[in-house]
Amino acid sequence: MRLFGLTIGRTKSLMPVASQVSSWMTIIRESFTGAWQQGVVKESKENLLAFSAVYACVALIADDISKLRIKLLRYTMDIWLEADVGSPFWPVLRKPNQYQTRIQFLSYWITCKLLYGNVFILKERDLRGVVVALHILDPRLVVVLVTEEGDVYYQLNRDMLALITISVTVPASEIIHDRMLTLWHPLIGVSPIVACGTSATQGLKIQANSAKFFENMSRPSGQLTAPGAISDENAKRLKEEFEKNFSGANIGRLLVTGDGLKYEPMSMPPEAAQLIEQLKWTVEDVARCFKVPQYKLGLAQPTLTNVAALNQDYYTQTLQNLIEAIELLLNEGLSLPADLGTELDLEGLLRMDPLSRAERYAKLVGVIAPNEAREGENLPPVEGGDTPYLQQQNYSLGALARRDAQADPFASAKLPAPAAPMLPAPVKAQVESDEEEETDFARALIGKIQEATYAEV
């Protein structure tokens, strides 16, 4: 069959990668010893998103990366400049597919990578073989396959949004596969949730317990005790009547007992269980696994006061690896020529405050032209602003190198004077003529002064 202009056929000896991974991956991982027997297991990735720390980390990283514009650069004059808008690779970078904007596309890319550890993107090509659309597939519907010869294929199950109506197998050349840290196999990425899932589950349990506690009007469960022995039948009757009349919506009603019956609470109060401290620890553990600074989640005050420095620290610690992986995979996935490359514009993330930007441009003008600084502030160019300027007392590196090549570079305190500017021949002749006329006039004036002086004497 053909899919997006690519012939898809059967490939023999395909083996799912999951079956090749060492057997210890299939070991049941318990939250604590005996948890499996007690029915206490980690929540699924989807349920863990109900824990605010997991949602906040995923949303923060995905939102910050998705707001960065994708630039197509061309290597020209030993520097990278934005490519012409007529390049055939531009359209897919501006609009990856018919149902997602660029921001939605990047946000879903990062979300899949953080939650599932893997991102699978199917390429759609035109008749020229140029990629014209990119479809991010549901990671749960993709199986990585490897042949006996080491070739990689991907089994894609039905995904109507990506126009996959039946299960097909495609070669690795038609898939962009981004993955998190590969702990068990080079083709299988591992989500941070593998490390923080237990903490997130604990946080959910704490929140559920707190919700139940306050739902019961902050009245804990307890027991009815009698001064003497009572039959099992009476104990069962008292229990049923107490639960019927004083639980749920009936909490807070007045209890009247006789025969020395006494109500005693049994559950541990939240202050004894250090509920807030435990919940805070689970949030910190989730942030640590996602490598999100705690001040981004409101857990601590930042150690730096400069916004630009904070964003630089956040970029280096959390976002840089994810961003550079996207750039590299787009370069390879779109089969860009050697002189073309993609880059996510960090200006949206690392934009400084107005005062800091002004100080930066004041120091850079001379290295860059004034119009380049104006372009950074989205201002139009001005006449004469395309040339970098420096003060005239500055010497070139070549002049300093000639000075240092002397036997005694510091024999004279003076540096060699800059060479006189080269003038066009007509201008030079005019200058020399003017200089001669000035010299003749000066000589004649001096002669007249001398004659007047002698006459007086």
LINQUI-V115216 format. One record per residue. N is the residue number from 1. PHI is phi in degrees with one decimal (* if undefined). NEAR is the number of other ideal C-beta (glycine too) atoms within 8 Angstrom. D_FIRST is the distance of its C-alpha to the first C-alpha in Angstrom with 2 decimals. Layout:
BEGIN
n:N phi:PHI near:NEAR d_first:D_FIRST
n:N phi:PHI near:NEAR d_first:D_FIRST
END
This chain:
BEGIN
n:1 phi:* near:6 d_first:0.00
n:2 phi:-118.8 near:7 d_first:3.79
n:3 phi:-130.6 near:9 d_first:6.72
n:4 phi:56.1 near:10 d_first:10.17
n:5 phi:82.6 near:8 d_first:9.57
n:6 phi:-111.7 near:9 d_first:8.21
n:7 phi:-77.6 near:5 d_first:5.69
n:8 phi:-111.5 near:9 d_first:5.23
n:9 phi:-133.3 near:5 d_first:6.53
n:10 phi:-78.9 near:4 d_first:9.65
n:11 phi:-121.9 near:10 d_first:12.86
n:12 phi:-79.3 near:5 d_first:16.12
n:13 phi:58.7 near:6 d_first:19.29
n:14 phi:-87.2 near:11 d_first:18.11
n:15 phi:-129.8 near:10 d_first:21.12
n:16 phi:-59.7 near:10 d_first:21.71
n:17 phi:-62.2 near:13 d_first:24.26
n:18 phi:-58.4 near:8 d_first:26.46
n:19 phi:-78.2 near:6 d_first:27.25
n:20 phi:-93.6 near:8 d_first:28.41
n:21 phi:-74.4 near:9 d_first:30.86
n:22 phi:-54.0 near:5 d_first:34.46
n:23 phi:-66.5 near:5 d_first:35.67
n:24 phi:-68.1 near:5 d_first:38.16
n:25 phi:-66.4 near:7 d_first:35.43
n:26 phi:-88.4 near:4 d_first:35.38
n:27 phi:-66.1 near:6 d_first:39.13
n:28 phi:-69.7 near:4 d_first:40.29
n:29 phi:-100.2 near:4 d_first:41.77
n:30 phi:-96.2 near:10 d_first:44.76
n:31 phi:-68.5 near:9 d_first:46.52
n:32 phi:-157.1 near:6 d_first:49.75
n:33 phi:-60.2 near:4 d_first:50.94
n:34 phi:88.8 near:7 d_first:50.59
n:35 phi:-65.5 near:10 d_first:48.37
n:36 phi:-63.8 near:9 d_first:45.68
n:37 phi:-64.6 near:5 d_first:48.31
n:38 phi:-90.4 near:6 d_first:49.65
n:39 phi:76.4 near:5 d_first:46.32
n:40 phi:-102.3 near:8 d_first:46.44
n:41 phi:-130.0 near:8 d_first:43.06
n:42 phi:-67.7 near:9 d_first:41.48
n:43 phi:-69.1 near:9 d_first:39.85
n:44 phi:-70.9 near:6 d_first:36.11
n:45 phi:-58.8 near:10 d_first:34.90
n:46 phi:-66.1 near:5 d_first:34.60
n:47 phi:-70.3 near:8 d_first:38.14
n:48 phi:-66.6 near:15 d_first:39.55
n:49 phi:-66.7 near:10 d_first:38.84
n:50 phi:-72.1 near:6 d_first:41.72
n:51 phi:-81.1 near:14 d_first:44.00
n:52 phi:-58.7 near:6 d_first:45.19
n:53 phi:-66.0 near:13 d_first:45.20
n:54 phi:-65.0 near:13 d_first:41.49
n:55 phi:-61.0 near:10 d_first:40.58
n:56 phi:-63.9 near:9 d_first:43.02
n:57 phi:-65.8 near:14 d_first:41.69
n:58 phi:-64.3 near:14 d_first:38.01
n:59 phi:-65.7 near:8 d_first:38.90
n:60 phi:-61.9 near:11 d_first:41.34
n:61 phi:-66.9 near:15 d_first:39.03
n:62 phi:-64.2 near:14 d_first:36.01
n:63 phi:-66.4 near:9 d_first:38.27
n:64 phi:-68.6 near:10 d_first:40.04
n:65 phi:-78.8 near:15 d_first:36.96
n:66 phi:-68.4 near:13 d_first:35.11
n:67 phi:-81.6 near:8 d_first:38.12
n:68 phi:-85.8 near:13 d_first:37.84
n:69 phi:-71.0 near:7 d_first:36.50
n:70 phi:-85.2 near:13 d_first:33.79
n:71 phi:-106.4 near:9 d_first:35.26
n:72 phi:-103.7 near:13 d_first:33.65
n:73 phi:-110.0 near:12 d_first:36.25
n:74 phi:-122.2 near:11 d_first:36.95
n:75 phi:-81.3 near:10 d_first:39.27
n:76 phi:-136.0 near:7 d_first:42.14
n:77 phi:53.4 near:4 d_first:45.73
n:78 phi:66.2 near:3 d_first:45.28
n:79 phi:-137.7 near:6 d_first:44.29
n:80 phi:-97.2 near:8 d_first:41.20
n:81 phi:-122.0 near:8 d_first:41.26
n:82 phi:-63.1 near:6 d_first:38.86
n:83 phi:-72.7 near:11 d_first:36.45
n:84 phi:-63.2 near:5 d_first:36.59
n:85 phi:-66.7 near:5 d_first:34.98
n:86 phi:-83.4 near:4 d_first:33.09
n:87 phi:-64.0 near:9 d_first:30.87
n:88 phi:-67.7 near:6 d_first:27.10
n:89 phi:-91.3 near:13 d_first:26.85
n:90 phi:-67.2 near:11 d_first:29.33
n:91 phi:-55.2 near:8 d_first:27.34
n:92 phi:-70.3 near:12 d_first:25.00
n:93 phi:-77.2 near:11 d_first:28.14
n:94 phi:-78.6 near:7 d_first:30.03
n:95 phi:-136.4 near:8 d_first:27.38
n:96 phi:-61.3 near:9 d_first:24.52
n:97 phi:-157.0 near:10 d_first:22.62
n:98 phi:-78.8 near:4 d_first:23.55
n:99 phi:-116.0 near:4 d_first:25.08
n:100 phi:-134.2 near:9 d_first:27.02
n:101 phi:-82.5 near:6 d_first:29.85
n:102 phi:-59.9 near:13 d_first:30.41
n:103 phi:-66.8 near:8 d_first:32.96
n:104 phi:-64.0 near:9 d_first:30.81
n:105 phi:-63.9 near:14 d_first:27.93
n:106 phi:-66.8 near:14 d_first:30.32
n:107 phi:-62.7 near:12 d_first:32.12
n:108 phi:-68.4 near:11 d_first:29.04
n:109 phi:-56.2 near:13 d_first:28.06
n:110 phi:-68.2 near:14 d_first:31.52
n:111 phi:-62.0 near:10 d_first:31.76
n:112 phi:-61.9 near:12 d_first:28.67
n:113 phi:-66.8 near:15 d_first:29.98
n:114 phi:-73.7 near:14 d_first:33.46
n:115 phi:-82.2 near:11 d_first:32.59
n:116 phi:-112.0 near:11 d_first:29.77
n:117 phi:83.1 near:13 d_first:30.28
n:118 phi:-142.5 near:14 d_first:26.69
n:119 phi:-128.8 near:13 d_first:24.67
n:120 phi:-118.5 near:13 d_first:20.89
n:121 phi:-120.4 near:14 d_first:19.80
n:122 phi:-88.3 near:14 d_first:16.25
n:123 phi:-90.0 near:12 d_first:16.26
n:124 phi:-115.6 near:10 d_first:15.07
n:125 phi:-112.2 near:11 d_first:15.48
n:126 phi:-94.9 near:7 d_first:16.61
n:127 phi:-64.7 near:4 d_first:16.30
n:128 phi:-80.0 near:6 d_first:19.01
n:129 phi:90.2 near:6 d_first:17.23
n:130 phi:-79.8 near:8 d_first:19.92
n:131 phi:-71.3 near:12 d_first:19.32
n:132 phi:-114.1 near:8 d_first:20.25
n:133 phi:-156.5 near:10 d_first:19.77
n:134 phi:-128.5 near:14 d_first:20.06
n:135 phi:-118.8 near:12 d_first:19.26
n:136 phi:-81.1 near:11 d_first:21.37
n:137 phi:-90.6 near:13 d_first:19.78
n:138 phi:-67.2 near:6 d_first:22.03
n:139 phi:-58.4 near:11 d_first:23.06
n:140 phi:-75.9 near:5 d_first:23.46
n:141 phi:-106.7 near:9 d_first:19.75
n:142 phi:-120.0 near:13 d_first:18.66
n:143 phi:-121.6 near:9 d_first:19.22
n:144 phi:-84.8 near:14 d_first:19.86
n:145 phi:-121.6 near:14 d_first:18.88
n:146 phi:-134.0 near:12 d_first:20.56
n:147 phi:-83.8 near:13 d_first:20.10
n:148 phi:-65.2 near:5 d_first:23.22
n:149 phi:-85.3 near:4 d_first:23.12
n:150 phi:92.6 near:6 d_first:23.35
n:151 phi:-76.2 near:9 d_first:19.94
n:152 phi:-104.7 near:11 d_first:18.98
n:153 phi:-131.2 near:14 d_first:15.72
n:154 phi:-130.3 near:16 d_first:15.41
n:155 phi:-90.0 near:13 d_first:14.20
n:156 phi:-106.4 near:15 d_first:13.83
n:157 phi:-82.6 near:9 d_first:14.97
n:158 phi:-57.8 near:8 d_first:14.93
n:159 phi:-145.1 near:11 d_first:16.58
n:160 phi:-65.3 near:7 d_first:16.98
n:161 phi:-64.7 near:6 d_first:19.00
n:162 phi:-92.2 near:9 d_first:16.29
n:163 phi:65.1 near:7 d_first:13.85
n:164 phi:-102.0 near:14 d_first:11.94
n:165 phi:-92.3 near:5 d_first:12.02
n:166 phi:-136.9 near:5 d_first:10.76
n:167 phi:-71.0 near:8 d_first:11.35
n:168 phi:-133.2 near:10 d_first:8.95
n:169 phi:-121.4 near:12 d_first:10.32
n:170 phi:-124.2 near:12 d_first:10.76
n:171 phi:-72.7 near:9 d_first:13.46
n:172 phi:-64.0 near:9 d_first:16.89
n:173 phi:-66.1 near:4 d_first:16.74
n:174 phi:-102.3 near:10 d_first:14.76
n:175 phi:-128.6 near:12 d_first:17.27
n:176 phi:-95.3 near:12 d_first:20.98
n:177 phi:-114.7 near:12 d_first:22.75
n:178 phi:-102.6 near:12 d_first:26.40
n:179 phi:-145.0 near:11 d_first:28.61
n:180 phi:-76.9 near:11 d_first:32.24
n:181 phi:-55.5 near:6 d_first:34.58
n:182 phi:-97.8 near:11 d_first:32.86
n:183 phi:-85.3 near:4 d_first:35.45
n:184 phi:-111.6 near:8 d_first:33.66
n:185 phi:-158.3 near:8 d_first:30.58
n:186 phi:-59.5 near:4 d_first:29.56
n:187 phi:-103.3 near:10 d_first:26.19
n:188 phi:-121.9 near:14 d_first:27.75
n:189 phi:-82.5 near:12 d_first:29.96
n:190 phi:-115.8 near:10 d_first:32.89
n:191 phi:-71.9 near:11 d_first:34.04
n:192 phi:-59.9 near:10 d_first:37.77
n:193 phi:-65.9 near:13 d_first:37.93
n:194 phi:-59.2 near:8 d_first:37.89
n:195 phi:-85.5 near:6 d_first:41.30
n:196 phi:-109.9 near:14 d_first:42.76
n:197 phi:-62.1 near:12 d_first:41.30
n:198 phi:-65.4 near:8 d_first:44.54
n:199 phi:-64.5 near:11 d_first:46.66
n:200 phi:-65.3 near:16 d_first:44.59
n:201 phi:-62.7 near:13 d_first:44.85
n:202 phi:-61.5 near:11 d_first:48.58
n:203 phi:-62.8 near:14 d_first:48.85
n:204 phi:-63.5 near:13 d_first:47.17
n:205 phi:-64.7 near:8 d_first:49.57
n:206 phi:-63.5 near:12 d_first:52.51
n:207 phi:-65.6 near:10 d_first:51.52
n:208 phi:-65.0 near:8 d_first:51.02
n:209 phi:-65.3 near:8 d_first:54.38
n:210 phi:-65.5 near:10 d_first:56.06
n:211 phi:-62.5 near:8 d_first:54.61
n:212 phi:-66.1 near:8 d_first:55.92
n:213 phi:-61.6 near:11 d_first:59.23
n:214 phi:-78.1 near:8 d_first:59.84
n:215 phi:-63.7 near:6 d_first:58.52
n:216 phi:-87.2 near:11 d_first:61.43
n:217 phi:57.7 near:7 d_first:63.81
n:218 phi:58.6 near:6 d_first:64.07
n:219 phi:-107.2 near:7 d_first:65.80
n:220 phi:-73.2 near:10 d_first:64.55
n:221 phi:-69.7 near:6 d_first:64.43
n:222 phi:-162.2 near:9 d_first:67.52
n:223 phi:-142.1 near:6 d_first:69.72
n:224 phi:-99.2 near:11 d_first:72.71
n:225 phi:-120.9 near:7 d_first:75.56
n:226 phi:-119.9 near:10 d_first:78.75
n:227 phi:-67.0 near:5 d_first:82.04
n:228 phi:-126.0 near:5 d_first:82.16
n:229 phi:-75.7 near:4 d_first:79.97
n:230 phi:-129.9 near:7 d_first:77.96
n:231 phi:-75.5 near:6 d_first:76.25
n:232 phi:-61.3 near:5 d_first:72.51
n:233 phi:-65.3 near:6 d_first:72.70
n:234 phi:-67.1 near:8 d_first:74.40
n:235 phi:-61.8 near:9 d_first:72.03
n:236 phi:-65.9 near:8 d_first:69.02
n:237 phi:-63.9 near:8 d_first:70.73
n:238 phi:-63.3 near:11 d_first:71.61
n:239 phi:-62.7 near:9 d_first:68.10
n:240 phi:-64.2 near:8 d_first:66.53
n:241 phi:-67.7 near:8 d_first:69.10
n:242 phi:-66.3 near:11 d_first:68.78
n:243 phi:-66.2 near:8 d_first:64.97
n:244 phi:-70.8 near:8 d_first:65.25
n:245 phi:-94.3 near:8 d_first:67.94
n:246 phi:-133.6 near:9 d_first:67.24
n:247 phi:-126.1 near:9 d_first:63.46
n:248 phi:62.5 near:4 d_first:60.73
n:249 phi:-70.3 near:3 d_first:62.22
n:250 phi:-91.8 near:9 d_first:65.67
n:251 phi:-64.3 near:10 d_first:65.95
n:252 phi:102.7 near:5 d_first:69.14
n:253 phi:-71.9 near:7 d_first:71.23
n:254 phi:-77.3 near:3 d_first:74.67
n:255 phi:-101.6 near:7 d_first:74.93
n:256 phi:-120.1 near:4 d_first:78.25
n:257 phi:-123.9 near:8 d_first:78.87
n:258 phi:-134.9 near:5 d_first:81.89
n:259 phi:55.6 near:6 d_first:83.24
n:260 phi:77.5 near:7 d_first:82.59
n:261 phi:-64.5 near:10 d_first:78.80
n:262 phi:-137.3 near:8 d_first:77.33
n:263 phi:-95.7 near:9 d_first:73.89
n:264 phi:-129.6 near:7 d_first:72.60
n:265 phi:-67.6 near:8 d_first:69.34
n:266 phi:-118.1 near:7 d_first:67.12
n:267 phi:-72.5 near:8 d_first:64.15
n:268 phi:-76.8 near:5 d_first:64.48
n:269 phi:-65.2 near:7 d_first:65.17
n:270 phi:-61.8 near:9 d_first:62.61
n:271 phi:-67.2 near:6 d_first:65.13
n:272 phi:-72.5 near:6 d_first:65.68
n:273 phi:-83.3 near:8 d_first:61.97
n:274 phi:51.0 near:7 d_first:61.64
n:275 phi:-59.6 near:10 d_first:58.79
n:276 phi:-65.5 near:7 d_first:58.44
n:277 phi:-65.1 near:7 d_first:58.55
n:278 phi:-64.9 near:11 d_first:55.88
n:279 phi:-65.1 near:11 d_first:53.58
n:280 phi:-63.4 near:9 d_first:54.19
n:281 phi:-64.4 near:9 d_first:53.34
n:282 phi:-63.5 near:15 d_first:49.95
n:283 phi:-65.2 near:13 d_first:49.14
n:284 phi:-62.9 near:10 d_first:50.33
n:285 phi:-67.4 near:10 d_first:48.20
n:286 phi:-63.2 near:16 d_first:45.03
n:287 phi:-61.3 near:15 d_first:45.92
n:288 phi:-65.2 near:8 d_first:46.58
n:289 phi:-70.2 near:10 d_first:43.14
n:290 phi:-85.6 near:13 d_first:41.43
n:291 phi:58.1 near:7 d_first:43.97
n:292 phi:-95.5 near:11 d_first:45.22
n:293 phi:-57.2 near:10 d_first:48.91
n:294 phi:-64.9 near:9 d_first:51.03
n:295 phi:-67.9 near:10 d_first:52.69
n:296 phi:-69.6 near:9 d_first:49.36
n:297 phi:-105.0 near:12 d_first:49.51
n:298 phi:75.8 near:4 d_first:53.22
n:299 phi:-88.6 near:9 d_first:54.27
n:300 phi:-155.3 near:5 d_first:56.58
n:301 phi:-83.5 near:4 d_first:58.23
n:302 phi:-65.4 near:8 d_first:56.74
n:303 phi:-80.5 near:3 d_first:58.87
n:304 phi:-111.3 near:7 d_first:58.43
n:305 phi:-104.0 near:3 d_first:59.66
n:306 phi:-83.9 near:7 d_first:57.79
n:307 phi:-63.8 near:7 d_first:54.58
n:308 phi:-63.0 near:10 d_first:52.98
n:309 phi:-66.2 near:8 d_first:53.83
n:310 phi:-64.6 near:11 d_first:52.39
n:311 phi:-66.2 near:10 d_first:49.09
n:312 phi:-64.7 near:9 d_first:49.00
n:313 phi:-64.2 near:10 d_first:49.59
n:314 phi:-63.9 near:11 d_first:46.87
n:315 phi:-63.3 near:12 d_first:44.40
n:316 phi:-66.0 near:7 d_first:45.25
n:317 phi:-80.6 near:9 d_first:45.25
n:318 phi:-113.3 near:12 d_first:42.35
n:319 phi:-100.5 near:12 d_first:40.03
n:320 phi:-58.7 near:9 d_first:40.04
n:321 phi:-63.6 near:6 d_first:37.60
n:322 phi:-65.3 near:12 d_first:35.08
n:323 phi:-68.1 near:12 d_first:35.47
n:324 phi:-67.7 near:8 d_first:35.21
n:325 phi:-65.4 near:9 d_first:32.08
n:326 phi:-62.4 near:13 d_first:30.42
n:327 phi:-60.3 near:12 d_first:31.69
n:328 phi:-65.6 near:8 d_first:30.53
n:329 phi:-68.5 near:10 d_first:27.00
n:330 phi:-66.5 near:13 d_first:26.63
n:331 phi:-59.2 near:11 d_first:27.96
n:332 phi:-75.5 near:9 d_first:25.49
n:333 phi:-67.5 near:11 d_first:22.48
n:334 phi:-88.0 near:10 d_first:23.08
n:335 phi:54.3 near:5 d_first:23.90
n:336 phi:-70.0 near:10 d_first:27.29
n:337 phi:-60.8 near:4 d_first:29.62
n:338 phi:-64.0 near:4 d_first:32.64
n:339 phi:-91.7 near:6 d_first:34.95
n:340 phi:-119.7 near:13 d_first:32.98
n:341 phi:-162.0 near:10 d_first:32.81
n:342 phi:-101.2 near:13 d_first:32.59
n:343 phi:-153.8 near:9 d_first:35.51
n:344 phi:-84.7 near:12 d_first:36.36
n:345 phi:-72.4 near:9 d_first:39.68
n:346 phi:-80.2 near:9 d_first:42.20
n:347 phi:-60.9 near:6 d_first:44.85
n:348 phi:-68.1 near:8 d_first:43.88
n:349 phi:-95.8 near:11 d_first:44.54
n:350 phi:-101.2 near:9 d_first:47.48
n:351 phi:-59.6 near:6 d_first:49.35
n:352 phi:-87.8 near:9 d_first:53.05
n:353 phi:-72.1 near:7 d_first:55.89
n:354 phi:-56.2 near:6 d_first:57.63
n:355 phi:-65.4 near:6 d_first:60.62
n:356 phi:-65.3 near:10 d_first:58.58
n:357 phi:-65.3 near:12 d_first:56.44
n:358 phi:-62.8 near:8 d_first:59.66
n:359 phi:-64.4 near:8 d_first:61.11
n:360 phi:-64.7 near:9 d_first:57.97
n:361 phi:-67.1 near:11 d_first:57.93
n:362 phi:-62.0 near:7 d_first:61.69
n:363 phi:-82.6 near:6 d_first:61.21
n:364 phi:-87.1 near:9 d_first:58.18
n:365 phi:-62.0 near:12 d_first:59.63
n:366 phi:120.9 near:7 d_first:60.80
n:367 phi:-82.6 near:5 d_first:57.72
n:368 phi:-115.3 near:8 d_first:55.62
n:369 phi:-80.4 near:10 d_first:56.71
n:370 phi:-54.7 near:9 d_first:58.06
n:371 phi:-66.8 near:10 d_first:55.29
n:372 phi:-68.1 near:8 d_first:52.70
n:373 phi:-66.9 near:12 d_first:54.55
n:374 phi:-65.8 near:12 d_first:54.67
n:375 phi:-63.3 near:9 d_first:50.94
n:376 phi:-63.5 near:8 d_first:50.51
n:377 phi:-100.7 near:8 d_first:52.52
n:378 phi:60.3 near:4 d_first:50.60
n:379 phi:-111.0 near:5 d_first:53.70
n:380 phi:-70.4 near:4 d_first:53.84
n:381 phi:-70.0 near:7 d_first:55.17
n:382 phi:-120.0 near:8 d_first:58.84
n:383 phi:-64.3 near:3 d_first:60.66
n:384 phi:82.0 near:5 d_first:61.55
n:385 phi:-97.9 near:10 d_first:59.21
n:386 phi:-94.0 near:6 d_first:56.73
n:387 phi:-115.2 near:6 d_first:58.99
n:388 phi:-67.4 near:8 d_first:59.59
n:389 phi:-121.0 near:6 d_first:63.33
n:390 phi:-139.0 near:6 d_first:65.59
n:391 phi:-70.6 near:4 d_first:69.34
n:392 phi:-70.8 near:5 d_first:71.25
n:393 phi:-76.8 near:4 d_first:72.96
n:394 phi:-74.7 near:6 d_first:69.67
n:395 phi:-106.8 near:7 d_first:69.34
n:396 phi:-73.3 near:6 d_first:66.27
n:397 phi:-63.9 near:5 d_first:64.95
n:398 phi:-63.8 near:6 d_first:65.97
n:399 phi:-64.1 near:11 d_first:69.59
n:400 phi:-67.6 near:10 d_first:69.68
n:401 phi:-66.7 near:8 d_first:68.29
n:402 phi:-65.9 near:9 d_first:71.09
n:403 phi:-64.0 near:10 d_first:73.62
n:404 phi:-72.1 near:7 d_first:72.42
n:405 phi:-77.4 near:6 d_first:72.49
n:406 phi:-70.7 near:8 d_first:76.30
n:407 phi:-60.5 near:2 d_first:78.59
n:408 phi:-127.1 near:5 d_first:79.86
n:409 phi:-61.1 near:7 d_first:77.32
n:410 phi:-106.6 near:5 d_first:79.68
n:411 phi:-62.7 near:5 d_first:82.87
n:412 phi:-117.3 near:4 d_first:82.84
n:413 phi:-72.5 near:3 d_first:81.86
n:414 phi:-90.3 near:5 d_first:80.50
n:415 phi:-82.0 near:7 d_first:77.09
n:416 phi:-59.2 near:7 d_first:76.99
n:417 phi:-66.4 near:5 d_first:77.07
n:418 phi:-59.0 near:7 d_first:73.93
n:419 phi:-61.9 near:4 d_first:74.06
n:420 phi:-65.6 near:4 d_first:75.43
n:421 phi:-65.6 near:4 d_first:72.82
n:422 phi:-80.9 near:3 d_first:72.34
n:423 phi:-105.6 near:7 d_first:73.64
n:424 phi:-60.4 near:5 d_first:73.04
n:425 phi:-56.1 near:6 d_first:75.96
n:426 phi:-62.9 near:6 d_first:77.43
n:427 phi:-67.1 near:8 d_first:77.32
n:428 phi:-62.2 near:9 d_first:78.82
n:429 phi:-62.0 near:8 d_first:81.66
n:430 phi:-64.8 near:8 d_first:82.42
n:431 phi:-62.5 near:9 d_first:82.55
n:432 phi:-64.8 near:8 d_first:84.90
n:433 phi:-63.7 near:8 d_first:87.10
n:434 phi:-62.6 near:8 d_first:87.34
n:435 phi:-65.6 near:8 d_first:88.27
n:436 phi:-66.6 near:8 d_first:91.06
n:437 phi:-62.7 near:8 d_first:92.47
n:438 phi:-64.9 near:8 d_first:92.54
n:439 phi:-68.4 near:8 d_first:94.34
n:440 phi:-62.3 near:8 d_first:97.00
n:441 phi:-64.8 near:8 d_first:97.60
n:442 phi:-65.6 near:8 d_first:98.08
n:443 phi:-65.8 near:8 d_first:100.56
n:444 phi:-64.4 near:8 d_first:102.58
n:445 phi:-65.0 near:8 d_first:102.74
n:446 phi:-63.9 near:8 d_first:103.97
n:447 phi:-63.6 near:8 d_first:106.63
n:448 phi:-64.2 near:8 d_first:107.98
n:449 phi:-63.5 near:8 d_first:108.21
n:450 phi:-65.4 near:8 d_first:110.19
n:451 phi:-62.7 near:8 d_first:112.60
n:452 phi:-61.7 near:8 d_first:113.30
n:453 phi:-66.8 near:8 d_first:114.03
n:454 phi:-64.0 near:7 d_first:116.50
n:455 phi:-62.6 near:6 d_first:118.28
n:456 phi:-64.4 near:5 d_first:118.95
n:457 phi:-67.8 near:4 d_first:120.33
END
